[in-house]
Amino acid sequence: MGTLNLIHNTPLIFLDKISAGLPGKIYAKAEHLLPGGSIKDRAAYQIILDAYQNGNLIKGQTVVEMTSGNMGAGLALVCKQFGNPFIAVMSEGNSLARRKILNAFGAEIIITKQVDGSPGMVTGADIAYAADLAKDMAQNRNAFYVDQFNNPSSIKAHFHHTGPEIVKNLPEIDGFIASVGSGGTFIGVSKYLKSVNSNIQCMVVEPQNAAILKTGKVKDPRHVIQGTAYGLIPPHWDETLVDDFITVTDQEVLEMTRKLSEEQGLYVGYSAGANVLAAQKYLMAQDRALNIVTILCDSGYKYDDAILV
Ligand SMILES: Cc1ncc(COP(=O)(O)O)c(C=O)c1O
């Protein structure tokens, strides 16, 4: 078995401590256990596979992408297995831990300045700045530009793998909750779930002050949920898949992320904390026992210690 075989079939964990006292159960898919430490390994693998199949990428050709760190780690390890050099263009606002991981996976790293964010809080403008630079670099070097926000392979990865894995593990699923970065996870999984059973409810999690998908507005682009809620509507966004929106504050997310490690033994990042918190909020408003599935998007090891304590 090679490294790439590790990219699918993560366990679906019953969060017994978090679910205690709630009407219903929260299950979480342990994507933080993937080899690159996040759910983005799935998108990275599918994107490179499809690029080879479509003739957009050949062996030895350089791959370039703008990344908050997780897609970069996935691409770095996948590209290495396929024999392609990888360049990650990343905002300086992302954690140092992510830079170290990219470095360890053998990526070339280009750091870009922040436009209006701050360390640990990367905004849509920061991302757009890094993406422009990545695009130029890809053109200049005749490289393959991944373009994760516009690349449909990410949705495909979740439609063909993450979604079916969830249903296989928990056929009695009632609802699914996820935060949105490129939207690949939410769109791909929700599309699959609704194709199996249109009654499955699919909910989006957003920071209270950057709930653009719910409200169309961003009051403050800065929040702790790195990798998500960039204050933009993802190009492939499909609002017909959304049954409800749940908003969360930074303080609540910090508390739940801490609780997940301290009580549930799961050392995961803030989007995982936001997802589980949203599942808890959703269940608290229900009057019958439901099975809710969410995602543990990445590992707590991806974050600088100062943030998680
Ligand atoms: C930590 C984290 N959580 C959630 C997401 C959202 O995933 P998606 O891009 O599939 O919406 C990302 C995306 O990079 C991420 O890095």
The ligand as a MOL file (V3000), in Angstrom:
LIG
                    3D

  0  0  0     0  0            999 V3000
M  V30 BEGIN CTAB
M  V30 COUNTS 16 16 0 0 0
M  V30 BEGIN ATOM
M  V30 1 C -8.9970 24.0870 8.1790 0
M  V30 2 C -9.9670 24.0740 7.0350 0
M  V30 3 N -11.2470 23.8390 7.3000 0
M  V30 4 C -12.1860 23.8430 6.3180 0
M  V30 5 C -11.8410 24.0940 4.9990 0
M  V30 6 C -12.9450 24.1930 3.9690 0
M  V30 7 O -12.8730 23.2370 2.9750 0
M  V30 8 P -13.4840 23.5210 1.5380 0
M  V30 9 O -12.4270 24.2600 0.7680 0
M  V30 10 O -13.7180 22.1520 0.9910 0
M  V30 11 O -14.7220 24.3290 1.6660 0
M  V30 12 C -10.5050 24.3290 4.6850 0
M  V30 13 C -10.0890 24.6200 3.3250 0
M  V30 14 O -8.9540 24.9080 3.0250 0
M  V30 15 C -9.5380 24.3220 5.7220 0
M  V30 16 O -8.2440 24.5820 5.4790 0
M  V30 END ATOM
M  V30 BEGIN BOND
M  V30 1 1 1 2
M  V30 2 1 2 3
M  V30 3 2 2 15
M  V30 4 2 3 4
M  V30 5 1 4 5
M  V30 6 1 5 6
M  V30 7 2 5 12
M  V30 8 1 6 7
M  V30 9 1 7 8
M  V30 10 2 8 9
M  V30 11 1 8 10
M  V30 12 1 8 11
M  V30 13 1 12 13
M  V30 14 1 12 15
M  V30 15 2 13 14
M  V30 16 1 15 16
M  V30 END BOND
M  V30 END CTAB
M  END
